[in-house]
Amino acid sequence: MNVLDTLINSLIRKSSYTVSSIFARGKIFKDASIDITDVSESDLLQAVTACREEIARSESAEDIPSPHHFEKAAMFSRSVRNYENEIAICQMYVDLVSKYVYKHKPSKQFVDSELIPLCEPLIHRINNAKTLMPKN
């Protein structure tokens, strides 16, 4: 097997894992169906409050915060066209995961298989929000 075949096989394995994790996350969102067409500032405030509570919970349990509340808050921010807030929320989650990695020093395999897939959707949101932001 040459290097190109090895690289392609690695990408296929990683993408199938990513697709399965996206499907699993999609089931969570389907169960908690969110209508983002009619989002108010109070909905966004509640989502941000849920993020704060998740941060407090994860710090007291010394655990990784769940991305669900952060994704929801970012989704609400985008629906009210507050792209700066969306970027800040997503960056906050990535920073929290980085802080967890720095403090607990997990194995590279754990980081690759568990932590990076948690951060990928939020990193994509950051990039998308940057392109949607109006140029000043």
N, C-alpha and C positions, 0 to 999 in steps of 0.2 A: 504494500500500500504506500503510495507516495504522500507527500506532505499535503497536497491539495485534497486528496481523498480523506485524510485524517481530519483536516479542517472542516470539510463539508459534513462529515459524520458527527463531529463535535457540535456544529451549528444545528444539525437536525435534532440531536438529543436535547440541546438547550431549548430550541424552539418548541419542541413537543412538551417539555416541562412548562415553558412559559404559557403555552396555549392551555394546558390543563389547569394551571393556576389562575389564568384569566377566567376560564369557565367556572371554576369554583367560586371566584370572587363575584362573578356575574350572578350566580345563584343567590349569593347573599344579598346583592342589590335587588334582585327580582323579588325576594321575600319581603324586603323593606321598600317596596316600590315607591319611588320618589318622583313627583311631578315637578320637573325643573322649569316648566314653562310659567309657573305662577309662584315665583320665589320672592319673598319680601326680605327686607333688612332684618326683621325679627327672626326669620328662619335662619338667616346667616349668623346672627348673634347666638342662637341656640346651638348651631353647629360648631361655632368657635368655642362656646362654653363646654360642649362635649369633648372637644380637643383638649381643653385645659384639664378636664376631669380624667381623660385618658393619660395625659402626661403625669398627673399626680398619682394615678393608679400604677403606672408602669415604674415610676421612680420608687414608690413605696415597696413594690413587689420585686424591684430590681429585674424587670422583665422588658422585653421589646414592646413598644407601644403598637397597638393595632392600627393599621393604616385606614381602616374603614371610616372613622370620624374625620380624618384629614382629607380623604378623597371626597367625602360628602361636602365638607366646608369649601373645598376648592371648586367643586362642581357648582355650588350655590354662588360662589364669588364670580365665576365665569358667567353664570346666567344673569347677574346684575351688572356685568361688564366691568367688574372691579379686578382687573388683571394683576395689579400690583399686590393686592391681597391674596389672590390665588397663588402667585409666585412665592409670597412670604409663607403661606401655610404649607405649601409643598416643601419649601426649603427647610422649614422648621422640622418636618418629619425626617427628612434626610439627615439633618444635623443631630436629631435625637438618636437615630440609628448609628451614626458615626460615633456619638458619645458612648453608646452601649458597647460598640466594638472596641473603642479605646479603653474603656473601663474593665470589660470582662475578657478581652483577648480570646475570642472564639477561634476555632480552627478555620483555615482557609476554605475547607470543604463546606463548613456550616455557613460561612459568609456567602460563598458562591451559590449554594443550593437553597438557602432560606432567606438571607437578608437582602441580597441584591434583587431577587424577584419582588420583594415587598416594596423596594424603592423605585423600581423601573417605571411603573405607571405614573408616579409623582414626578419623576424626572422628565418624562415625556410631556406631562402637563406644564412643567416649567418652560420647556422649549416652545410648546404651542402657544402659551400665554405671551411669551416674549414676542412671537411673530404677530400676535393679534393686537398687541399694545399699539396705540396710535404713536406715530413718530412726531416728536416735538422738536 
